[in-house]
């Protein structure tokens, strides 16, 4: 959409352009993410100082010789901690960006990807791969075995999304109210099927499902990071380009269509991209609640509703927030580790309740 049309659209909504288009948003959040990456790399049951991290990086680049102390921490940093940090960046960015996109599509700050059954569908696919893993992986080369669970979660998210989209389509249009009701129904069905799979699982599978469903980045390896980057990278890059279209949708679907936005195609494409992102994120980290809800809402309160800033900013802030939550999970009861889903829920629930109370006061 042309810049003048966006400005007119936001002007009619009474949105101050100086707030919505602050140029410092992305650079400042990039700096916050850099600090979060460095801090998360250094803290844990075995602390690694910033000086040691620098020495290890120089050693890896061949610019310094190794010492005994540095060698002791090298395996921890490069084999365990950095893959975990990179996975946290990918998952947090994906969840934050997905939440901002869904809130933009529905023009509702209380919407997140779980509302449409996408997260539950991805969880169903992942649980199915755990319980039926032997059958699903039959004939698959060993090199592709790590991709089975992400692919199953991917498929679960896509099937759930396609079911919701098909139910909500009336006369070639996607009706938002029907979409939400279809999401509730698909959520219930996917939860029931997941419960059935849990019921028929054995003890080992049940333990795996339990720990996975609580959420964690503890399974991160370099191979996991590469697999997740393959599934998340392209959807993230494509989704962040829809800021102008979402700005037009602030006026309503009919007005956005008059401004040159293909509303139906935009909604359909964005929901597919969200399904891909959430499917991959759920596969490697479990279901992490509230990240997609809290991050874009916080950013919207701080810098305004311009989605050209909000989408990229939500990805950066989501990555920083998840790294912070993971650092808390790793250090609060060290040397043990709290499930990451517990930490994100503990942080997100009070904020969600505050949003509900604020909406109730506004409508009173």
Buried (B, 14 or more C-beta within 10 A) or exposed (E): BEEEBBBEBBEEEEBEEEBBBBEEBBEBBBEBBEEBBBBBBBBBEEEBEEEBBEBBBBBEEEEBEBEEEBEEBBEBBBEBBBBBBBBBBBBBBBBBBBBBBBBBBBBEBEBBBBBBBBBBBBBBBBBBBBBBBEEBBEEEEEEEEBBBBBBBBBBBBBBBBBBBBEBBBEEEEBBBEBBBBBBEEBBEBBBEBBEEBBEEBEEEBBEBBEBBBBBBBBBBBEEBBEBBBEBBBEBBEBBBEBBBBBBBBBBEBEBBBEBEBEBBEBBBBBBBBBBBBBBBBBBBBBBBBBBBBBBBBBBBEEBBBBBBBBBBBBBBBBBBBBBBBBBBBBBEEBEEBBBBBBBBBEBBEEBBEEBEEEEEEEEE
